[in-house]
Amino acid sequence: MKVELDDVMYWMDAIRNSEDRYRTLESFWKGQLNSKVWLVDNLQKRQNKEWNDITIHGGWNGVLASLIFNSEIKVDKILSIDIDPECEKTARTVNKRYFREGRFAAITCDMCDFDYQSDVVINTSCEHITQEQYVLWLSKQAKNSLIVLQSNNYFDHEEHVRCAKDVDQFIDQSSIIPLFADKLKTEKYDRFMIIGKKCE
């Protein structure tokens, strides 16, 4: 994947202008970037038509959206949702070019309260929500949406309330018919991903 130089400069602006630079910098750690590039590469393989929109739940600082825009994925608009209000401004800076074009938006919202259906729905924060919250979140997604989920087995992180020990357990937690399911080894943990559709 080739990232536009302008976007890299916006990434640096986002870090420089952040009130918590270290927290923003976490978005660009090796494991975070590798997990997102892995997602983008596998999502790209499953596109057979241009998508109107992608919604990213737990979009954090907007790095995944920026990587999608820099890939060969054809999508008109991306919406990034995060419960942390600090992420909204940072995500807009990271995606400044697409924000100006009207192709990117970031909002502060609890994903369980958000009721909007997109062609592609991504949730890379499955380990940050309880099973009850996940079930509620999934109930709001359309049956025909392509759903992309990521979690991990990093049980030691204090913010992780719903990890999985392996891919099979993650599938059992998720109520998704997988078109793709695999793991990515990182330095500290295994990252799991499912791409699929809601169970009937």
C-alpha positions in Angstrom: 0.0 0.0 0.0 1.3 3.4 -1.0 0.2 6.3 1.3 0.0 9.8 -0.1 2.6 12.2 1.3 0.0 14.8 2.1 -1.8 12.2 4.3 1.4 11.4 6.1 1.9 15.1 6.9 -1.7 15.2 8.2 -0.9 12.3 10.4 2.0 14.2 11.8 -0.2 17.3 12.3 -2.6 15.1 14.3 0.1 13.9 16.6 1.6 17.4 17.0 -1.7 19.0 17.8 -3.0 16.4 20.1 -3.5 17.1 23.8 -2.3 13.6 24.5 0.5 13.0 22.0 1.5 9.6 23.4 -2.1 8.3 23.2 -2.5 9.5 19.6 0.9 8.0 18.7 -0.4 4.7 19.8 -2.6 4.6 16.7 0.6 4.4 14.6 2.4 1.6 16.5 3.6 -1.3 14.5 0.9 -3.8 15.7 -1.9 -1.2 15.1 -0.8 -0.4 11.6 -0.2 -4.0 10.6 -3.6 -5.0 11.9 -5.2 -2.3 9.9 -3.3 -3.0 6.7 -4.2 -6.7 7.1 -7.9 -5.6 7.3 -7.7 -3.4 4.3 -5.9 -6.0 2.1 -8.5 -8.6 2.9 -11.5 -6.3 2.6 -10.2 -5.2 -0.8 -10.2 -8.8 -2.0 -14.0 -9.0 -1.2 -15.1 -5.9 -3.1 -17.1 -6.7 -6.3 -18.8 -3.3 -6.7 -18.2 0.3 -5.5 -19.5 0.9 -1.9 -21.5 3.9 -1.1 -20.3 4.0 2.5 -18.3 2.4 5.2 -18.9 2.9 8.9 -16.1 2.2 11.3 -17.2 1.6 14.9 -14.5 2.3 17.4 -12.7 4.3 14.7 -10.4 5.8 17.3 -8.1 8.4 15.6 -9.2 7.7 12.1 -6.1 5.9 10.9 -8.0 2.9 9.4 -10.2 5.3 7.4 -7.1 7.0 6.0 -5.6 3.7 5.0 -8.8 2.6 3.3 -8.8 5.9 1.3 -5.2 5.2 0.3 -6.0 1.6 -0.9 -7.7 0.4 -4.0 -11.0 0.0 -2.2 -13.7 2.0 -4.0 -15.9 3.8 -1.5 -17.7 7.2 -1.6 -17.8 8.0 2.1 -16.4 6.8 5.4 -17.9 7.6 8.8 -15.7 7.0 11.9 -17.5 6.6 15.3 -15.8 6.6 18.7 -17.1 7.1 22.2 -14.0 9.2 23.1 -14.7 12.9 22.2 -10.9 13.6 21.8 -10.9 11.3 18.8 -13.2 13.4 16.7 -10.9 16.3 16.1 -7.9 14.0 15.7 -9.6 11.8 13.2 -10.6 14.8 11.1 -7.0 16.0 11.0 -5.7 12.5 10.0 -8.3 12.5 7.2 -8.2 16.2 6.4 -8.1 15.9 2.7 -11.2 13.6 2.6 -13.0 15.7 5.3 -12.6 18.7 3.0 -14.0 16.8 0.1 -17.0 15.7 2.1 -16.0 12.1 2.0 -15.1 11.6 5.6 -16.8 12.4 8.9 -16.0 11.6 12.5 -18.6 11.7 15.3 -18.6 11.1 19.1 -21.1 8.4 19.9 -21.6 5.1 21.8 -21.6 2.5 19.0 -24.6 0.8 20.8 -26.7 4.0 20.5 -25.9 4.5 16.8 -28.6 3.3 14.4 -27.4 3.6 10.7 -26.9 0.9 8.1 -23.9 0.9 5.7 -22.7 -1.2 2.9 -19.7 -2.2 5.0 -19.6 -2.1 8.8 -16.3 -2.4 10.6 -15.8 -2.9 14.3 -12.1 -3.2 15.4 -13.0 -2.7 19.1 -14.7 -6.0 19.9 -12.5 -6.5 22.9 -13.5 -3.2 24.3 -17.3 -4.0 24.7 -19.1 -6.6 26.7 -21.0 -9.5 25.1 -24.3 -7.8 25.9 -23.1 -4.6 24.2 -21.9 -6.5 21.2 -25.3 -8.3 20.8 -27.1 -4.9 21.0 -24.6 -3.4 18.5 -25.0 -6.3 16.1 -28.8 -6.1 16.2 -28.6 -2.6 14.6 -26.7 -3.8 11.6 -28.4 -4.7 8.3 -28.4 -8.4 7.2 -27.0 -7.4 3.8 -24.1 -5.4 5.2 -20.6 -6.8 4.9 -19.3 -7.0 8.5 -15.7 -6.8 9.5 -14.7 -7.6 13.1 -11.4 -7.6 14.9 -10.5 -8.7 18.4 -7.5 -10.2 20.2 -6.2 -12.4 23.0 -4.5 -9.6 24.9 -6.3 -10.3 28.2 -3.8 -8.3 30.3 -4.9 -4.9 28.9 -7.2 -3.2 31.5 -9.5 -1.8 28.8 -10.1 -5.3 27.2 -13.3 -6.8 28.6 -14.1 -9.3 25.9 -11.1 -11.0 24.4 -11.1 -14.4 22.7 -8.5 -17.1 23.2 -8.5 -18.1 19.5 -10.3 -17.5 16.2 -12.9 -20.2 16.9 -13.9 -18.6 20.2 -14.2 -15.2 18.5 -16.5 -16.7 15.8 -18.6 -18.3 18.6 -18.9 -14.8 20.3 -19.8 -13.0 17.1 -22.9 -14.6 15.4 -21.4 -14.0 12.0 -21.3 -16.4 9.0 -17.6 -16.0 8.1 -16.4 -15.5 4.6 -13.0 -15.1 6.0 -11.6 -15.8 9.5 -7.9 -15.8 10.5 -5.3 -14.5 12.9 -2.4 -12.1 12.6 0.6 -12.6 15.0 1.9 -9.4 16.6 4.6 -8.9 19.2 2.3 -8.9 22.2 -0.8 -10.8 21.0 -2.7 -12.5 18.2 -5.2 -10.3 16.3 -8.3 -12.1 15.1 -10.5 -11.0 12.2 -13.8 -12.1 10.7 -15.3 -10.8 7.5 -18.9 -12.1 6.9 -22.6 -11.6 7.2 -25.0 -11.7 10.1 -26.5 -15.1 11.0 -30.2 -15.3 10.0 
